[in-house]
Amino acid sequence: QVQLVESGGGLVQAGGSLRLSCATSGLVFGRTVMGWYRQAPGKQREFVASKALLGVAKYEDSVKGRFTIFSRFEGNAQNTYLQMNILKPEDTAVYYCNARDSLSNMEYWGQGTQVTVSS
């Protein structure tokens, strides 16, 4: 059974940093694309960043140069992180971890973690 559990959200002032974590289990690491999405109040969920294990990271234009997605193997788990720097009030949203199996195209989602950036 695939599980994704996010953590690391919180309240931060504009210009500050946060690191989101996504602890995973049940995934086949070599064919999984990990990603982060976000949903602000009253808006649709939008893509933020993604990266396959050996692939190049992709970013939404507004976060390029400020956010970094990376993964680490820790024990039997592949944990994925989103390092967010120079945060802006418009980054305020619920952030969701996403995993997509590149062979089956099955997608999995975490429960979300709130990020609030004050001006």
Secondary structure, DSSP 8 states (H G I E B T S, - for coil): --EEEEE--EEEETT--EEEEEEEES--GGGEEEEEEEE-TTS--EEEEEEETTS--EE-GGGTTTEEEEEEEETTEEEEEEEE-S--GGG-EEEEEEEEETTT--EEE---EEEEEE-
